[in-house]
Amino acid sequence: MPLTYDPPGPLEFVRDDKPDAPDLVTCWAQKGAPRQLVKLKNIPVLVVMSEASYHASYDHCTVKYLRNAGVNVTYRRLAEAGIHGNGHMMMLEKNNEAIAAVMMSWLDETVRK
């Protein structure tokens, strides 16, 4: 199913003035009134960020963009759950069960209500 925006039309982007923190990249956002990703509006989304992932410096931008487009996104940083040092391939890490527990907790809180 293609992702479509409402209202339809070409997207334009603008870069934020500065990064959200010194160790993060500067994000891009939709210019003007944000178009909505209506097909994702009622689907809860979880973005899990590990400290040593190459995504660590910009995952927050993905979350901001999706929220701005009307998507229900939860952003979980593993470090805030006491899980440190993991890379991008979390399912291959020795502590993958602890990481899976964070995801299962979100599923229980969000999807299995």
N, CA and C atoms as a LAMMPS dump frame, in Angstrom:
ITEM: TIMESTEP
0
ITEM: NUMBER OF ATOMS
339
ITEM: BOX BOUNDS ff ff ff
-5.0000000000000000e+02 5.0000000000000000e+02
-5.0000000000000000e+02 5.0000000000000000e+02
-5.0000000000000000e+02 5.0000000000000000e+02
ITEM: ATOMS id mol type element x y z
1 1 1 N 0.85 -1.159 0
2 1 2 C 0 0 0
3 1 3 C 0.907 1.236 0
4 2 1 N 0.776 2.081 -0.994
5 2 2 C 1.627 3.276 -1.028
6 2 3 C 1.298 4.243 0.117
7 3 1 N 2.343 4.888 0.613
8 3 2 C 2.125 5.944 1.605
9 3 3 C 1.71 7.199 0.854
10 4 1 N 0.587 7.745 1.242
11 4 2 C 0.117 8.969 0.601
12 4 3 C -0.127 10.03 1.656
13 5 1 N 0.031 11.259 1.245
14 5 2 C -0.16 12.396 2.132
15 5 3 C -1.498 13.054 1.857
16 6 1 N -2.064 13.643 2.899
17 6 2 C -3.284 14.423 2.767
18 6 3 C -3.032 15.792 3.381
19 7 1 N -3.225 16.853 2.66
20 7 2 C -3.665 16.858 1.268
21 7 3 C -2.551 16.399 0.329
22 8 1 N -2.949 15.869 -0.841
23 8 2 C -1.947 15.43 -1.816
24 8 3 C -1.197 16.612 -2.408
25 9 1 N -0.108 16.317 -3.031
26 9 2 C 0.676 17.372 -3.67
27 9 3 C 2.138 17.233 -3.353
28 10 1 N 2.952 18.064 -3.951
29 10 2 C 4.402 17.961 -3.729
30 10 3 C 4.782 18.377 -2.311
31 11 1 N 5.779 17.696 -1.789
32 11 2 C 6.296 18.023 -0.458
33 11 3 C 7.466 18.982 -0.599
34 12 1 N 7.528 19.931 0.31
35 12 2 C 8.681 20.823 0.415
36 12 3 C 9.207 20.703 1.839
37 13 1 N 10.518 20.884 1.97
38 13 2 C 11.145 20.691 3.272
39 13 3 C 11.953 21.913 3.677
40 14 1 N 12.091 22.069 4.987
41 14 2 C 12.892 23.133 5.557
42 14 3 C 13.73 22.511 6.676
43 15 1 N 14.952 22.989 6.801
44 15 2 C 15.84 22.471 7.837
45 15 3 C 15.658 23.267 9.121
46 16 1 N 15.669 22.567 10.259
47 16 2 C 15.598 23.251 11.553
48 16 3 C 16.783 24.202 11.691
49 17 1 N 16.65 25.193 12.545
50 17 2 C 17.716 26.177 12.751
51 17 3 C 18.957 25.571 13.379
52 18 1 N 18.744 24.616 14.283
53 18 2 C 19.876 24.017 14.998
54 18 3 C 19.49 22.613 15.441
55 19 1 N 20.474 21.799 15.77
56 19 2 C 20.149 20.461 16.274
57 19 3 C 19.511 20.532 17.663
58 20 1 N 18.807 19.474 18.021
59 20 2 C 18.149 19.414 19.325
60 20 3 C 19.132 19.241 20.47
61 21 1 N 20.32 18.753 20.178
62 21 2 C 21.382 18.583 21.169
63 21 3 C 22.712 18.558 20.422
64 22 1 N 23.809 18.82 21.109
65 22 2 C 25.111 18.893 20.434
66 22 3 C 25.521 17.617 19.701
67 23 1 N 25.081 16.457 20.178
68 23 2 C 25.486 15.196 19.556
69 23 3 C 24.474 14.671 18.539
70 24 1 N 23.499 15.507 18.159
71 24 2 C 22.463 15.1 17.212
72 24 3 C 22.543 15.928 15.931
73 25 1 N 22.071 15.333 14.833
74 25 2 C 22.05 16.068 13.57
75 25 3 C 20.885 17.056 13.565
76 26 1 N 20.95 18.014 12.675
77 26 2 C 19.858 18.961 12.485
78 26 3 C 18.792 18.299 11.626
79 27 1 N 17.552 18.389 12.05
80 27 2 C 16.452 17.709 11.368
81 27 3 C 15.867 18.547 10.229
82 28 1 N 15.154 17.865 9.375
83 28 2 C 14.366 18.479 8.314
84 28 3 C 12.894 18.256 8.636
85 29 1 N 12.054 19.196 8.233
86 29 2 C 10.615 19.091 8.472
87 29 3 C 9.873 19.508 7.214
88 30 1 N 8.608 19.186 7.18
89 30 2 C 7.793 19.655 6.071
90 30 3 C 7.658 21.17 6.171
91 31 1 N 7.726 21.818 5.041
92 31 2 C 7.573 23.269 4.996
93 31 3 C 6.086 23.611 5.033
94 32 1 N 5.748 24.604 5.833
95 32 2 C 4.351 25.025 5.934
96 32 3 C 3.528 24.064 6.764
97 33 1 N 2.221 24.063 6.501
98 33 2 C 1.324 23.165 7.227
99 33 3 C 1.661 21.727 6.851
100 34 1 N 1.951 20.883 7.831
101 34 2 C 2.376 19.523 7.509
102 34 3 C 1.253 18.69 6.893
103 35 1 N 1.611 17.954 5.875
104 35 2 C 0.69 16.992 5.272
105 35 3 C 0.678 15.754 6.161
106 36 1 N -0.455 15.107 6.227
107 36 2 C -0.644 13.973 7.123
108 36 3 C -0.5 12.643 6.392
109 37 1 N 0.115 11.687 7.053
110 37 2 C 0.197 10.315 6.543
111 37 3 C -1.021 9.568 7.077
112 38 1 N -2.146 9.768 6.417
113 38 2 C -3.427 9.302 6.95
114 38 3 C -3.517 7.784 7.074
115 39 1 N -2.833 7.031 6.222
116 39 2 C -2.902 5.567 6.295
117 39 3 C -2.137 5.02 7.5
118 40 1 N -1.29 5.842 8.099
119 40 2 C -0.546 5.43 9.292
120 40 3 C -1.115 6.033 10.569
121 41 1 N -2.1 6.89 10.439
122 41 2 C -2.618 7.656 11.574
123 41 3 C -3.095 6.782 12.737
124 42 1 N -3.688 5.636 12.445
125 42 2 C -4.246 4.794 13.499
126 42 3 C -3.394 3.564 13.795
127 43 1 N -2.158 3.568 13.327
128 43 2 C -1.253 2.445 13.571
129 43 3 C -0.159 2.9 14.528
130 44 1 N -0.124 2.356 15.744
131 44 2 C 0.939 2.744 16.671
132 44 3 C 2.297 2.272 16.154
133 45 1 N 3.305 3.121 16.308
134 45 2 C 4.649 2.845 15.817
135 45 3 C 5.628 2.998 16.975
136 46 1 N 6.582 2.081 17.055
137 46 2 C 7.636 2.145 18.059
138 46 3 C 8.971 2.314 17.35
139 47 1 N 9.734 3.32 17.752
140 47 2 C 11.116 3.493 17.289
141 47 3 C 12.008 3.274 18.501
142 48 1 N 12.893 2.272 18.396
143 48 2 C 13.81 1.928 19.484
144 48 3 C 15.202 2.375 19.073
145 49 1 N 15.862 3.132 19.936
146 49 2 C 17.192 3.651 19.62
147 49 3 C 18.211 3.103 20.601
148 50 1 N 19.265 2.537 20.052
149 50 2 C 20.375 2.048 20.879
150 50 3 C 21.535 3.033 20.772
151 51 1 N 22.32 3.093 21.822
152 51 2 C 23.381 4.109 21.924
153 51 3 C 24.411 4.049 20.803
154 52 1 N 24.836 2.855 20.41
155 52 2 C 25.94 2.732 19.457
156 52 3 C 25.476 2.509 18.025
157 53 1 N 24.197 2.667 17.773
158 53 2 C 23.688 2.519 16.417
159 53 3 C 24.11 3.716 15.568
160 54 1 N 24.319 3.478 14.295
161 54 2 C 24.605 4.607 13.417
162 54 3 C 23.379 5.498 13.256
163 55 1 N 22.22 5.043 13.69
164 55 2 C 20.995 5.85 13.672
165 55 3 C 20.886 6.779 14.891
166 56 1 N 21.73 6.585 15.876
167 56 2 C 21.578 7.287 17.157
168 56 3 C 21.551 8.806 17.01
169 57 1 N 22.258 9.319 16.029
170 57 2 C 22.321 10.777 15.892
171 57 3 C 21.135 11.363 15.127
172 58 1 N 20.32 10.496 14.495
173 58 2 C 19.209 11.062 13.718
174 58 3 C 17.867 10.358 13.872
175 59 1 N 17.764 9.326 14.68
176 59 2 C 16.458 8.686 14.887
177 59 3 C 15.418 9.675 15.408
178 60 1 N 15.847 10.613 16.227
179 60 2 C 14.899 11.603 16.76
180 60 3 C 14.253 12.405 15.637
181 61 1 N 14.978 12.613 14.537
182 61 2 C 14.422 13.342 13.385
183 61 3 C 13.297 12.553 12.732
184 62 1 N 13.486 11.254 12.606
185 62 2 C 12.436 10.397 12.045
186 62 3 C 11.187 10.473 12.902
187 63 1 N 11.367 10.423 14.213
188 63 2 C 10.24 10.49 15.138
189 63 3 C 9.529 11.841 15.017
190 64 1 N 10.28 12.921 14.997
191 64 2 C 9.682 14.258 14.867
192 64 3 C 8.891 14.374 13.566
193 65 1 N 9.474 13.865 12.474
194 65 2 C 8.815 13.946 11.173
195 65 3 C 7.497 13.162 11.188
196 66 1 N 7.548 11.941 11.688
197 66 2 C 6.34 11.121 11.714
198 66 3 C 5.265 11.741 12.606
199 67 1 N 5.637 12.235 13.758
200 67 2 C 4.654 12.886 14.641
201 67 3 C 4.026 14.092 13.965
202 68 1 N 4.849 14.864 13.274
203 68 2 C 4.358 16.04 12.566
204 68 3 C 3.38 15.648 11.458
205 69 1 N 3.553 14.44 10.92
206 69 2 C 2.681 13.942 9.857
207 69 3 C 1.487 13.166 10.416
208 70 1 N 1.268 13.25 11.723
209 70 2 C 0.085 12.668 12.331
210 70 3 C 0.193 11.216 12.737
211 71 1 N 1.405 10.67 12.779
212 71 2 C 1.597 9.264 13.141
213 71 3 C 1.8 9.164 14.655
214 72 1 N 1.187 8.164 15.255
215 72 2 C 1.291 7.914 16.696
216 72 3 C 2.594 7.162 16.971
217 73 1 N 3.66 7.88 17.303
218 73 2 C 4.989 7.297 17.465
219 73 3 C 5.43 7.354 18.925
220 74 1 N 5.954 6.243 19.397
221 74 2 C 6.615 6.186 20.694
222 74 3 C 8.1 6.027 20.428
223 75 1 N 8.911 6.817 21.122
224 75 2 C 10.368 6.788 20.944
225 75 3 C 10.975 6.261 22.221
226 76 1 N 11.605 5.093 22.151
227 76 2 C 12.241 4.496 23.316
228 76 3 C 13.748 4.447 23.111
229 77 1 N 14.455 5.104 24.031
230 77 2 C 15.918 5.039 24.04
231 77 3 C 16.306 3.934 25.027
232 78 1 N 17.03 2.94 24.541
233 78 2 C 17.39 1.817 25.409
234 78 3 C 18.173 2.274 26.631
235 79 1 N 18.999 3.304 26.484
236 79 2 C 19.781 3.798 27.624
237 79 3 C 18.873 4.246 28.76
238 80 1 N 17.714 4.802 28.439
239 80 2 C 16.778 5.237 29.483
240 80 3 C 16.155 4.051 30.213
241 81 1 N 16.236 2.861 29.599
242 81 2 C 15.757 1.636 30.24
243 81 3 C 16.904 0.891 30.905
244 82 1 N 18.09 1.535 30.963
245 82 2 C 19.247 0.928 31.594
246 82 3 C 19.996 -0.056 30.71
247 83 1 N 19.713 -0.025 29.414
248 83 2 C 20.369 -0.93 28.465
249 83 3 C 21.365 -0.109 27.662
250 84 1 N 22.646 -0.386 27.832
251 84 2 C 23.69 0.465 27.257
252 84 3 C 24.579 -0.285 26.275
253 85 1 N 25.118 0.487 25.311
254 85 2 C 26.178 0.026 24.435
255 85 3 C 25.767 -0.746 23.206
256 86 1 N 24.493 -0.938 22.988
257 86 2 C 24.071 -1.741 21.85
258 86 3 C 24.215 -0.997 20.532
259 87 1 N 24.397 -1.791 19.477
260 87 2 C 24.475 -1.254 18.122
261 87 3 C 23.136 -1.371 17.419
262 88 1 N 23.175 -1.211 16.106
263 88 2 C 21.956 -1.194 15.301
264 88 3 C 21.288 -2.57 15.206
265 89 1 N 22.064 -3.624 15.204
266 89 2 C 21.516 -4.975 15.05
267 89 3 C 21.175 -5.565 16.421
268 90 1 N 20.217 -4.953 17.091
269 90 2 C 19.886 -5.285 18.473
270 90 3 C 19.496 -6.742 18.678
271 91 1 N 18.868 -7.349 17.679
272 91 2 C 18.424 -8.725 17.846
273 91 3 C 19.58 -9.715 17.896
274 92 1 N 20.788 -9.261 17.506
275 92 2 C 21.965 -10.125 17.537
276 92 3 C 22.83 -9.909 18.779
277 93 1 N 22.461 -8.952 19.606
278 93 2 C 23.243 -8.637 20.797
279 93 3 C 23.039 -9.702 21.88
280 94 1 N 24.019 -9.832 22.751
281 94 2 C 23.931 -10.814 23.837
282 94 3 C 22.771 -10.515 24.788
283 95 1 N 22.409 -9.242 24.892
284 95 2 C 21.309 -8.864 25.785
285 95 3 C 20.007 -8.66 25.01
286 96 1 N 19.824 -9.398 23.919
287 96 2 C 18.634 -9.202 23.088
288 96 3 C 17.331 -9.488 23.829
289 97 1 N 17.365 -10.324 24.842
290 97 2 C 16.138 -10.592 25.595
291 97 3 C 15.702 -9.367 26.402
292 98 1 N 16.651 -8.61 26.923
293 98 2 C 16.315 -7.378 27.647
294 98 3 C 15.731 -6.351 26.685
295 99 1 N 16.276 -6.293 25.485
296 99 2 C 15.767 -5.364 24.47
297 99 3 C 14.362 -5.786 24.045
298 100 1 N 14.174 -7.093 23.839
299 100 2 C 12.849 -7.6 23.479
300 100 3 C 11.832 -7.292 24.577
301 101 1 N 12.267 -7.313 25.833
302 101 2 C 11.363 -7.008 26.949
303 101 3 C 10.874 -5.564 26.875
304 102 1 N 11.742 -4.644 26.464
305 102 2 C 11.332 -3.246 26.286
306 102 3 C 10.252 -3.159 25.21
307 103 1 N 10.459 -3.872 24.124
308 103 2 C 9.486 -3.858 23.03
309 103 3 C 8.179 -4.533 23.44
310 104 1 N 8.271 -5.642 24.168
311 104 2 C 7.065 -6.333 24.63
312 104 3 C 6.277 -5.474 25.614
313 105 1 N 6.984 -4.729 26.443
314 105 2 C 6.313 -3.826 27.371
315 105 3 C 5.502 -2.786 26.603
316 106 1 N 6.106 -2.239 25.538
317 106 2 C 5.389 -1.264 24.706
318 106 3 C 4.171 -1.919 24.064
319 107 1 N 4.343 -3.134 23.553
320 107 2 C 3.201 -3.835 22.956
321 107 3 C 2.079 -4.011 23.971
322 108 1 N 2.438 -4.423 25.194
323 108 2 C 1.438 -4.611 26.239
324 108 3 C 0.726 -3.302 26.571
325 109 1 N 1.478 -2.205 26.652
326 109 2 C 0.915 -0.897 27.001
327 109 3 C 0.069 -0.321 25.861
328 110 1 N 0.457 -0.578 24.632
329 110 2 C -0.104 0.137 23.493
330 110 3 C -1.082 -0.678 22.664
331 111 1 N -0.699 -1.894 22.339
332 111 2 C -1.47 -2.666 21.388
333 111 3 C -2.428 -3.63 22.082
334 112 1 N -2.009 -4.19 23.181
335 112 2 C -2.803 -5.224 23.853
336 112 3 C -3.685 -4.672 24.959
337 113 1 N -4.084 -3.441 24.879
338 113 2 C -4.906 -2.816 25.934
339 113 3 C -6.196 -3.569 26.127
